[in-house]
Amino acid sequence: MARKFEIITLRGDCTEEEVCPAVKAIRGQSDPIYVQGRKVTDPELLAAFDVPPGEVLSEVPRRLFFPDGD
């Protein structure tokens, strides 16, 4: 039987074409939170961020965290 989760969006931005970067969580759980964004596939960028095996790097617009342009 599939588990059911109530997903809540903590921050989200659907202004781009069919791309909805967001920070989400599962209601009732304080940890972890999830980041939804475009998966980074550029090998040089992944190396610069030192992303280890088993992890992914996602990109989201800066305005998702800094809506006032900070």
RACORKA-V479631 format. One record per residue. PSI is psi in radians with two decimals (NA if undefined). Layout:
PSI + PSI
This chain:
2.29 + 2.41 + 2.63 + 2.37 + 2.47 + 1.87 + 2.30 + 2.48 + 2.07 + -0.69 + 2.44 + 2.74 + 1.88 + 0.71 + -0.30 + 2.74 + 1.94 + 0.31 + 2.15 + 1.33 + 2.46 + 2.79 + 2.17 + 2.87 + 2.95 + 2.17 + 2.32 + -0.15 + 2.28 + -0.31 + 2.44 + 3.10 + 2.85 + 2.47 + 2.18 + 2.16 + -3.08 + 2.34 + 2.26 + 2.23 + -0.06 + 2.01 + -0.64 + -0.68 + -0.73 + -0.69 + -0.70 + -0.63 + -0.12 + 0.88 + 2.06 + 2.84 + 2.47 + -0.15 + 2.76 + 2.72 + 2.21 + 2.57 + 2.43 + 2.70 + 2.47 + -0.60 + -0.29 + -0.64 + -0.43 + 1.28 + -0.37 + 0.14 + 0.26 + NA
